[in-house]
Amino acid sequence: MNKEMTQLSQPDLRFPKVPQVSIYGIQVSKLSFQDTVNYLTGVIGQNTGDNQAPFHVVTANPIMIMTALNDSVHMTMMKNAELVVPDGTGLVWATHYVGNPVAERVPGIDLLHGLMKLSEQNQWSVFLLGTSPETIHKTADNLSKQYPRLILAGYRDGYFQPAQDEEVVAQIREASPHILLVGRSADNQDIWIDKYK
C-alpha cells in the first residue's frame, strides 16, 4: 500500500475550524448551506499568492462513510479532507441519531452552483475534471452559458490512466485555477484528490 495514502495530513492552521460532529471518526461539518458557502468564500479569497494551500471538500453520503469503515485508504482520505459536508440525507439523520445534529443537508450540486455564482462575482477561475470527453465539453459549455462571466481555466475528461496522472496534475497546475471541480467515479475521485492535492 502506498505509504503516502495511509498517513493523515496535519491540519492547516490557516483555515479556521468549523463546528463538527464525529460519525465513525469522520468529522462532518455542522454548518448550514449558506454558512458553508460563506466559509468557502473566505477560504478561496485568502488562498492566493504565496499563501496557497490545497483545500479538499468532500460532499459525503452514507455510502462513502460505510466504504471508509471497510477501507483504510478511504478512511484516511475522509480524515485528510479539510471539509466534509453532509450531502446525503442519511448522513443528516445519523447526526441527529448521535445527538449532535448538523444544521441541514449541504447538497454538492447546490454548492457547485453557489461557488459558480461567487466565481463570477470575484473573478475566480475554475477547472473542470472528469466524466467522458463529450460530457465534460457539454458541462463546460453549459456552465459558460449559465455563468457568462465565469473564468473557465480549462477542462479535461476523467478517462485517463494512472500513468497519466502527472500529466493531468501538471495541466491543472499550469491553469492555476482558484477552484478545481472533480467528477470522476465515486470510488476514486476523492482518493485521487487526496493523493495529488
VENJODA-V146808 format. One record per residue. RES is the residue in three letters. SS is DSSP state (a for helix, b for strand, c for the rest). PHI is phi in radians with two decimals (* if undefined). Layout:
{{RES;SS;PHI} {RES;SS;PHI}}
This chain:
{{MET;c;*} {ASN;c;-1.11} {LYS;a;-1.04} {GLU;a;-1.05} {MET;a;-1.37} {THR;a;-1.76} {GLN;c;-1.70} {LEU;c;-1.39} {SER;c;-1.28} {GLN;c;-1.39} {PRO;c;-1.09} {ASP;c;-1.52} {LEU;c;-1.28} {ARG;c;-1.25} {PHE;c;-1.78} {PRO;c;-1.13} {LYS;c;-1.26} {VAL;c;-1.98} {PRO;c;-1.09} {GLN;b;-2.39} {VAL;b;-2.19} {SER;b;-1.57} {ILE;b;-2.08} {TYR;c;0.94} {GLY;c;1.51} {ILE;b;-1.68} {GLN;b;-1.50} {VAL;b;-1.80} {SER;b;-1.09} {LYS;c;-1.71} {LEU;c;-1.16} {SER;c;-1.22} {PHE;a;-1.00} {GLN;a;-1.13} {ASP;a;-1.14} {THR;a;-1.14} {VAL;a;-1.06} {ASN;a;-1.09} {TYR;a;-1.08} {LEU;a;-1.17} {THR;a;-1.04} {GLY;a;-1.15} {VAL;a;-1.08} {ILE;a;-1.15} {GLY;a;-1.08} {GLN;a;-1.59} {ASN;c;-1.62} {THR;c;-2.31} {GLY;a;1.03} {ASP;a;-1.32} {ASN;a;-1.67} {GLN;c;-1.25} {ALA;c;-2.63} {PRO;c;-1.10} {PHE;c;-2.42} {HIS;c;-1.64} {VAL;b;-1.84} {VAL;b;-1.85} {THR;b;-1.65} {ALA;b;-1.60} {ASN;c;-2.35} {PRO;a;-1.03} {ILE;a;-1.09} {MET;a;-1.13} {ILE;a;-1.12} {MET;a;-1.14} {THR;a;-1.07} {ALA;a;-1.10} {LEU;a;-1.15} {ASN;a;-1.82} {ASP;c;-2.49} {SER;a;-1.12} {VAL;a;-1.16} {HIS;a;-1.16} {MET;a;-1.09} {THR;a;-1.06} {MET;a;-1.06} {MET;a;-1.12} {LYS;a;-1.34} {ASN;a;-1.38} {ALA;c;-1.06} {GLU;c;-1.25} {LEU;b;-2.61} {VAL;b;-2.02} {VAL;b;-1.84} {PRO;b;-1.43} {ASP;c;-1.40} {GLY;c;-1.54} {THR;a;-1.14} {GLY;a;-1.12} {LEU;a;-1.24} {VAL;a;-1.06} {TRP;a;-1.04} {ALA;a;-1.05} {THR;a;-1.19} {HIS;a;-1.17} {TYR;a;-1.08} {VAL;c;-1.48} {GLY;c;1.41} {ASN;c;-2.44} {PRO;c;-1.22} {VAL;c;-1.33} {ALA;c;-1.15} {GLU;c;-3.06} {ARG;c;-1.20} {VAL;c;-2.09} {PRO;c;-1.14} {GLY;a;-1.03} {ILE;a;-1.15} {ASP;a;-1.20} {LEU;a;-1.11} {LEU;a;-0.99} {HIS;a;-1.20} {GLY;a;-1.07} {LEU;a;-1.26} {MET;a;-1.17} {LYS;a;-1.07} {LEU;a;-1.16} {SER;a;-1.09} {GLU;a;-1.07} {GLN;a;-1.14} {ASN;a;-1.76} {GLN;c;1.00} {TRP;c;-1.51} {SER;b;-1.64} {VAL;b;-2.29} {PHE;b;-2.07} {LEU;b;-1.87} {LEU;b;-2.35} {GLY;b;2.42} {THR;c;1.03} {SER;c;-1.41} {PRO;a;-0.99} {GLU;a;-1.16} {THR;a;-1.20} {ILE;a;-1.18} {HIS;a;-1.14} {LYS;a;-1.14} {THR;a;-1.08} {ALA;a;-1.05} {ASP;a;-1.12} {ASN;a;-1.12} {LEU;a;-1.14} {SER;a;-1.13} {LYS;a;-1.29} {GLN;a;-1.25} {TYR;c;-2.20} {PRO;c;-1.09} {ARG;c;-1.67} {LEU;c;-1.18} {ILE;b;-1.62} {LEU;b;-1.59} {ALA;b;-1.27} {GLY;b;2.78} {TYR;b;-2.71} {ARG;b;-2.70} {ASP;c;-1.23} {GLY;c;-1.68} {TYR;c;-1.60} {PHE;c;-2.32} {GLN;c;-1.57} {PRO;a;-0.92} {ALA;a;-1.13} {GLN;a;-1.69} {ASP;a;-0.95} {GLU;a;-1.09} {GLU;a;-1.11} {VAL;a;-1.16} {VAL;a;-1.04} {ALA;a;-1.10} {GLN;a;-1.12} {ILE;a;-1.17} {ARG;a;-1.08} {GLU;a;-1.11} {ALA;a;-1.25} {SER;c;0.87} {PRO;c;-1.33} {HIS;c;-1.28} {ILE;b;-2.26} {LEU;b;-1.98} {LEU;b;-1.84} {VAL;b;-2.00} {GLY;b;-2.29} {ARG;c;-1.87} {SER;c;-1.10} {ALA;c;-1.03} {ASP;c;-1.38} {ASN;c;-2.35} {GLN;a;-1.11} {ASP;a;-1.28} {ILE;a;-1.08} {TRP;a;-1.11} {ILE;a;-1.07} {ASP;a;-1.06} {LYS;a;-1.18} {TYR;a;-1.88} {LYS;c;-1.16}}
